[in-house]
Amino acid sequence: MSGTGFFTSRKAVCFVYVLAMFMASLDGTIVYVALPTIGQEFGVSSADLSGITVWYLVGVAAILPIAGWLAGRFGGKRIFLSALTLFTIASIVCGLSQTVFMLSVARFIQGLGGGMLAPIGMAMIFRTFSVEERPRVSRSLVLPIAVAPALGPIVGGIIVEYISWQWIFFINIPIGIAALLIGVKYLIEHKEAEPAKMDWTGFILIVAGFPLLMFSLTQVSSRGWDAPEIFICGMTGLVLVISFIKYALNKNKPIMDLQLLYEPTFRKLSILSFFAVGGLQGLLFLFPVMYQQAVGATAFESGLTVFIEAIGLMAASKLVPWTLKKMGVYYVILLGFLGSAIFFLLMSLFGPFADPWLLRLLLFGIGLTLGHSVIAMQYTTFTKISSVNMGKATTLFNVQNRLGAAIGISVNASLLVFLQNRTMSSLTNPAPYQISIFGAAIFLLIALVLTVFSRNVIQETEQAQRKAS
């Protein structure tokens, strides 16, 4: 059962996991630099295409809460391979799409598949390797998965520049097929003897509420709230989301345990993370559009420039242990938000007119400073969460981060479309881009202010960490 030849079941689960996560992680960022080209082919502005990114994130957020239940009920191998198949087929549909609507629907389906890969794949890894082996295995797997989002803009730029935008999705086909063939042959099935009961009420409220709300946010700038379908979808989605919040706060074992937010450290840092992710993803959406349409750069040049932000983030990951030791968690988070907000504001002020190397410096600074805040928050957020509730807490944290990213993109894309329509300006006019990037900076300024008000909680948690260690 363990396999023979090059692959054993232990090697196979690692190989398939890396292939699947590399594909899903790459897909999360590869689309950014292609938006101007896709918009030109479909005859719409790049900002109107925000749904291509948003719907992927919404799909991930919608499926994450039930990924574990599906694996326990139907089998981890079966659901993982089904998710891989769904993602690969959706990638084909994305490349064949002839309308923005069709492409957005395919991206949502991609998100549903991609959202199941990480939690189920990680569970398969944990079941395959002992507690003692897991740190070594995790270190060996993290590099290819972490590199994929950084490579996304560069790979996307090359594909758009020298092939066609459809291949940013078709590139998933050989990776997906290879992972499927290996997985079918070598992965071992696992089912829970008594899977947990499914919270169908909570699931329906989430799956219906969030997409309706996101649809209205992505479309309101171009169609207006006075469009009946936008108003009805927005209000219905909002009511369903509020209903879910009330339901989950009072339900025993809901699909997402919002009662965990009663714990002050987890609540406050989750909110900070929400705004951090929203601001960063808003910028990463806006910058390639601005750089190509207002500055006149190519897709490849845009991808190379955006890549610098990832280098800053990698540098932050190496420096954080030292900065945490020197300054403490609170000041690392605070100064990270302050620095990144300043870099955002400078990008807003000088972006379209700046020398390319100044832009790269600003993006590196954003990755370095905001990376410090994000990593320090991840280090601290779960300190007071019990081991029994850790799985629920990490799911809730990941879902709200995906939604924060979706809202950050939706709000800033809507602002860009509104400004361009209001001023009747051409796509080369830099002013709407500058104001929209300022809008992304507001997310970080809100996080900065909230950090100041969270000082006591963060410092008390840090003291508890030190005593525990």
N, C-alpha and C positions, 0 to 999 in steps of 0.2 A: 504493500500500500504506500510505502514511502517513496517509490519511484526508483528508477535505475538510470545509469548513464550520467549525462551532464546534470540533469535536473533530478532533485529529490523533492518531496513535498515541502521541505523546509526552505530550500532554495527557490522553489517555484512561487511560494506565497510572497516572498520578498520581491522577486522579479516582477510578478504580476502587479503587486501593489505599487512598485515604483513606476512601471509603465502607465498604469491607470492614473496615478496621482500626477505624474509629469504631464500627461495629456490634459487632465482637468485644470491643473494649475496654469499651464501655458495658455489654455483657452480663456482664462480669466482676464488676461492682459493683452493678448495678441490682437484683439479686435480694435483697440483704441486708435491705433495709427491708420486703420483702414476706413474709419468712419467718413472722412471727406470724400474718398473715392466711391464708397457705397452710396453716399448721399447724392453724388453727381450722377451716378448711373440710374438711381431711382428718381431723380428729379426733385429731391427734398434737401433741406439744409441738414448739416451734420448734427446740429443740436436736436432736430426732430427725430434723429435716430437713437436718442438716449435709451429708448426702450430696448434696443438690442443688448445693451449692457444690463439695464435694470431688470429685464425679465429673466435673464440668467440668474441674477442674484436672488430674485423672488422665488424662482424654482428651487434653488438650493435651500433657502430659508423655509419653504413650505414642506419640504420632504425631510429635513434634518430631524425634527422631533419624532418621526415614526420609523426612522431607518433601523434603529435597534429592535423595535417590535417586529418589523417585517423579517429581519434576519432570524430572530428567535422563533417566529411562527412558521416560516417557510424554509428556513435553512440559510446559513450565511453564504455558502458557495453559490446557491441558486440565486439569491437576491443580488449578490455582488456581480455575478456574470450577467444577470438581467439588466442591472444598472449600466454595466459596461456596454452591452448591446444597445440599450436605449440611447446612451450618449453617442455611440458611433453612428447609429441610424439618423439621429437628430442632426449630427454634423453633416451628413450627406444632404439632408433636407435643407439645412442652412445654405450650403453651397449652391443648391438648385433653386433657391427661392427667387421669385420674380417680383415680389412686392414686399414693402416694409412690414406689413401685417404678417405675412407668411414667415418672414425671417424672425420676427419677434416671437411668434408662437413656437417656432423650432428652437429658439434660444431658451424659452421657458422649459421645453421638454429636455433640452440639454442640461439645464440646471437641475431638473428632477433626477436625472441619471447621475450627474456629477455630485449632487448633494449626498448620495448614498455611498459613494466610493470611499470617502475618508473614514467615517466612523466604522463602517463594516470591515473595511480593509485593516484598520488598526486593531479591531477586535480579533481578526484572524491572525494577525501578527502576535498579539498577546497570548492567544491560545496555543500557538505553535512553539513559542520560546518561553523558557522559564524566567522567573523574576530576575535571576542573576544574569541571564543572557540579554535581557531587554535593553539595558543602557547601551551596550556595544552595538546591537542591531539597530537601535534608533539612530545612533550617531552615523552609521554607515548608510542609512536610508535618507537622512534629512537633506544631504547636499543636493542630489539630483532633483528632489522635490522643491527645495528652496530656490534653486537656480532657475527653474522654469518660469516663474512670474517675471524675473528680471530679463530673461531672454525673449519673452513675449513681444515687446515692442520692436526689438531688433529683427526677429524672425518675421514678424508681421510686416515691417517696413521693406524687407528684402522681397517677400512674396508679392506685396502690392506693387512694388517698383518694377520687378522683373518678370512676374508671371501674371497672376490676376487675383483679385481679392477673394474669389471663391476658394482658393487653395489655403486660406487661413483656416478653413473648416475641413477641407478634404485631407489636410495633413494628418488629421486624427484617424483616418481610415486604416492605414497600415499599422499604426500603433495599437488601435483598438482590436484589430483582427489578431495580431500577434499575441496580445494579452489574453484574448478569448481562447485561442487554440491551446496555449499553455495552461490556462486555468481549467478548461474542461478536462484535460488529461491528468493534471497533477494535484489540483486543490482537493482537499478533503472536506466533505460536508459536515456541518454541525447544526443541530437543532436543540432548542431548549426543551426539556422534558415537560415543563409547564410554563409556557410563555405568558407574560403579563397580559392582563385585559387591556383592550384598546379603548381609549377615550375618543369615541367617534364624534361626540358633540363638539369637543374642543378642536378636533382635527378639521371638521367641516367649517367651523367659525374662522379658523386660520386660513385654510385653503381658499375659502371664498372671500374673506375680508381683505387680506393683504393684496392679492392681485387686483381687486376692484379699486382699492385705494391707490395703488401704484399706477394703474391705467389712467386714472383721472389726473394724477400729478404729472405724468409724462405727456399728456395731451392737452392740458388746460391752457398752456401758453400759446398754442397755435389755434385752438378751437374755442377757447373761452369757457367760463363757467356757465354762460347763458345757453350753451349747447345742451339740450336735454339729456343726451346720453352721458355727458361728462358729469353734470350735476348729480344725476341719479346714481351713477357708478361711485362717485366720490362720497356721497352721503351714505349710500348703502354700505360701502366698504368701511367708512368711519364707524357707523353703528355696529357693524359686525366685530370690528377690532375692539371697540369699547366693551361690547358684550362679552368677548372672550376674556378681556382683562378682569371684568367683574366675576365671570364664571370661574376662571382659574384661581383667583384669590380665595374662593370659597369652596372649591372642589377638592375632595380627597383624591390624591394621585391623578392630577390632570396631565394632559399631554405635555405641557410645559409648566413646571412648578414655579409660578410667579411669587409664591410665598417666600422663596429664597431671597427675594429683594428686600424683605424685612431686615436682613442682616446688613448693617450700615456700610461695612467695607465693600462687600460685593455690590450693593446697590450704587454707591457713589462712584466706584471705579468703573462699573459697567456703563454708567451714564457718560463718564469721561471718555471711555473707549468709543462709545456710539458717536460722539461729536468728532473725535479724532479721525475715525474711519470715514465719516461723512465728508469732512473737509478734505482729506487726502484724495479720496476717490473722485470728489468733485473736481479737484485740480487735475488729476490724471486724465479725466475725461476732457476737460476744457483745453489743456495745454496743446495736445497734438492738433486739435481743431484750429486753435489760434495760430500755431506755428506754421501750419500748412496753408491756411486760407488768408490770414492777415500778413504773415511774413513771407510766404511764398516758398517755404522749404518743401523738399520732397518727403514722401512717406518714410524712406530709409533714413534721411537726416533727422526726421522727427523721432523715429525709433531709437537712434543712437543717442539723441539728447535725453530722452526720457529714461534711458537705461542708467544714466548717471545718478538718478534718484535711488535706484536699487543699490548702487555702489555705496552711497551714503548710508543706507539702511544696513548693509553688511558691515560697514565700519562701526556703526553704532552697536551692533551685536557683539563685536569684539571689545569695545570700550566700556560697555555697561557695567560689567563686574567691578572695574576700577572706579568708575564714577559713582556707583552706588556706595562703595566703601568710603569714598572721600566726602560725598555730599549727603547721602541718605536718599531714601525713596522719594520723599516729598519734594525736595529741591530738584532732583533729577526730572521728575514729572513736570514741575512748575517751570523750570528753565527750558525744558524741552518744548513745552507749549509756547512759551514766550519767544524762543528763538524761531520756531517754525512759523508762528504768526507773523513775525517780522519779515521772514523770507517770503511768505505769501504776499504780504503787502508790497514788498519790493518788486515781486513778480507782477503784481497788479499795476504798479506804477510804471515800470520800465519794460515789461515783457515784450511787447511787439516791436520796441525800438532798440532793445539791448543787443550788444555784441553776443554772438553765439556762445562764447566762452563765459560771459557773465551769466547767461541763462543756465549753463551747465553748472556753474558755481552755486547759483541759487538752488537748483534742483538737488545738488549734492548736500547743501546745507539743510534742505527740507528733510531729506532722508536721514541725515545724521541727527538732527535735533528731534524730529518727531519720532524717529526710531527709538531714541532714548526714552521718550514718554511711553510709547506703546509697550516696549519690552519691560520697563519698570512696572507698568500697570499689570501686565500678565504675571509678573513675578509676585505681585501682592494681592491681586483680586481674590484668589481662592484660599487665602491664609486661614480664614475662620469658617470655611466650609468643611463639614465633616466628610469622612471618606465615604459614608453611606450615600451622601447627596452629591458627591463629586461629579458623577456622570450627568445628573440632571443640571448641575450648575454649568458645566462646560457646554452642554447642548444649548442652554438658554443664552449663554455668553456668545456662542458662535452665531446663533440665530439673530440676536439683536445686532451683532456686528454686520451681518449680511444686510439686514434692513437699514442699518445706518448708512452703509455704502449706497444702497439703492436710493434712499431719500436724499443723500448728498448729491448724487448724480442728477436725480429728477429735479430737485429744486434749482440747482445751478444751470442745468440745461434749459429749464423753463424760463429762468431769468434771462438767459442769453437770447432765446427765441423772442421773448417779450420785448427786449430792448431793440433787437434788430427789426421787428415788425413795427414797433412804436416810432422809431426814428426813420423807418424806410431806408435803412442804410444797406450798402452792399456788404457782401461777406468779407471784403478786405478792410472794412472800417474797423480800426483797433478798439475803439471806445467800448462797444458792448462786451468784448472779451475782457477788457480790463475791469469793468464793473462786475462782471460775473466771477472773475477770480477773486475780487474783493469779497464777493458773497461767500466764496469758499473759505476765505480767511475768517469770516464771522463765526463759522463753526469752531475754529480753533480759539478765537477770542472768548467765546462762550465757555469752552473747556478750560481756558486759563482762569476765568473768573470763578468757575465752579471748583477748580483745584484749590484756590485760596480759601473758599468756604469749607473745604474738606480737609483742611490741614490737620486738625486734631485727630480725626479718624485715621488718616493715613499714618501719622506719626505714632499713634497708639498701636496700630497694627504692626508697624515696623519694630517697635519695642517688643511686641509679643513674638515676632519672628526671631529676634535675637535671643530671647530667653529660651525659646524652644530649641534653638540650635546649640 
